[in-house]
Amino acid sequence: MSKNGILSEKVLVLNRYYQAIQITTVLKAICQLFKGNARVITPDWTTHTLEEWVEASNFYDNGRLIRSPSLAIMAPEAIILNRYDRLPRSEVVFSRANLFIRDNFTCQYCGRSVRSAKDRTIDHIIPKSRGGKTVWGNVVLCCRKCNLKKGDRTPEEAGMKLLKRPTAPKWQQILLEEFPEHKRGIWKDFLEFAGLFR
């Protein structure tokens, strides 16, 4: 893997109470270490300052070393923030990206996967032309074909049925979607501690 690839890999971020709060990149995690805002945390719950992590990196070359002219540092898998004690906001900000995650990249009418951006549309259950708002309870991910079929009608009028009633997602649902499958084993204990996996 290229060094740029390593720098964009996912890193789990814990607040100072060891609760998973977000995902960042290796590059941003290393910046937090350099600023003194965070420590590396390993799966055995040992924490390391930047200096300690650089020293440990001298003894292990697991193929994930990032080198600069003056030092070599292993890409961390997780960091813990030194002072941050809050959890993410309980309300998830409405955005297209969060809507796609909430609906699991699946058309909420026909159940077909719509990972392709050109086939993804957002449908207003009560059409905008009839006063429908762009809020969690009135919008769903929809494939282009179903959106064309429904048109400017309600699902009932179009003879269509939603797979499930849309609601606002929880922040944990959005956070979990970002977890790369191959990292879940490394992060398992941290996620269980935060109550995200049981």
N, C-alpha and C positions, 0 to 999 in steps of 0.2 A: 504494500500500500504506500502511496506517496505521502510525503510529510504533510502536504496540504490536505490530503484525505484524513490523516490522523487529527489535524487541527480542527476539522469540522465534525469529528465524531461526537457522539452524545455523552454528556457527563451529568450524573444525578446531583442535584443541589439539595442539601439539608439545611434547615434552620438550626439555631444553636441548641434546640431541644431534640435534635436528631430526627426531625419530621421531614419527609420528602416534600418539597414545595415547588420545584420546577426542574426543567431540563435545560442545560446550556451546552455550549460547545467546549471542546478542549481548549481552544484559544482563549475564550472568555474566562474559563476556569483558571487558566494560568495567569491571566491578568489579575484576577481576584487574589491569587496567591502572592503575586508580586506587590500588590497594594497592601498586603497584610490583612485583608478582609476575610480570608478563609484559610482553612487547613485541608490537606488531603486526608480523606478517611478511607481506610482499607476494609475489605470484607470481615476482618477480625476485629473491627471497631477501633483500631489503632489510628490515632491522628498524627499528622506530621506538618510542621511548619514548612515553608518554602525551603529553608536551608536544610532541614532534615530530609526532605524529599529529594533534593538535589544530591545530597550525600548518598542516600539509598539508591539513587539512579546510577551512581558510579559502580555499584556492585551487581546490578541486574540489567542485562540488555535483552529484553523480551521481544525485540523487534518493534517496540513502540516508543523508542527514544526519539526525542526532538532535540536536535543539536543546534547550538548557536556558536559563534566563534569563542565564547567564553565559558559555556557550560552545556551539559546534556541533562535533560530532564525527562522522566517517564511521563507519558500521558496519563493523567489520573482518571479513574473510573467514577469517583464520587468526591465531592468536597462538602465541607461543613462550614457555614458562615459563622464568624466569631460573635457577632452582635445581633444579627437579625433573629427576632423571635416570633414574628407574625406568620400566619398562614396566608395563602392566596385569598383574595376576595371570594366570599362564598358565591356571589353572583358572577356567572361567566359573561364576559362582554359579548354582545351579539356581533358576529362577523361571519362572513362566508366560510372561512376556514373552520371555525368552531361549529357551524351548522353541519358541514360535511362530516366532521368527526362525530357529532351527536348522532347523525343518521347513518353512521358506519359506511359512508360512501355507497349507499344503497338507495335506489329509487323507492320512495315510500308508497308508491302505488303498485308497481309490478314486481318489486323485489330484486330487480337486476342490479348487479354491481356497476357503478358509474365512476370508475377511477379516472377515465379519460376526461380531461377538462372540456373538450369540445362537445361531449355528450351530457355534461352536467348543467342543470338549470335549477333555479329556485322557484318554487311554486307557492303562490299565496292561496291558501285554502279558500278564504273569502277574497275574491279578486280585489286588487287595489282600486279598480274602476268602480267597485261597489262599496268602497269605504274600508276595505281590509287593510290592516296595519302590518308593517314589517316588524313583527315581534315573534318571540320564540313559539308561542302557541298558534301562530297563523302561517308559519312558513315551513316548508319541507324541501329536502333534496329530491329532485325529480329528473328522470331521464328526458331527453328532448322529445322522444316519441310520445310519452305520456303527457308531457306538458302541452304538446300540440293537440292531442286528443281532448284534453280537459278544456283548453282554451280559456275563455272568460266566463267560466261557469263554476259552480261549487262542485265538489266531488259527487254529491248525490245527483245533481242535474246532469252530470256527464256519465252517470252509471259506473262510477269508480269508487273504490273503497281504500282508505288509508290502512297501511299495515299496523300502525299504532298511533295513538293520540300524541301530537307533539307537545313537549314540555321543555322548560329551560333545563339544560344539562347541569350537573354538578361539576365543580372544578376537578374532582378526582377523575371523572370520565375523560376530560380533556387531557389531563396530565398522563393518564395511563396510555392513551393513544400514541403519545410521543415515545413511549418506551420501545426501543428496538428489541425484538424478540431475543437476540443473542446476549443482551445485557441483563435480562431479567434474572438469570441465575446469580450473577454477580451482585445485583441489587436486592435480591429476594429478602434478606433479613431487614434491610433498611425499609423496604416497602411494607413488610409485615408489621414492623414497629410503628409505622405511620398509619396502620389500619387500612392500607390500600390493597393488600392481598391477605386472604385468610384461607 
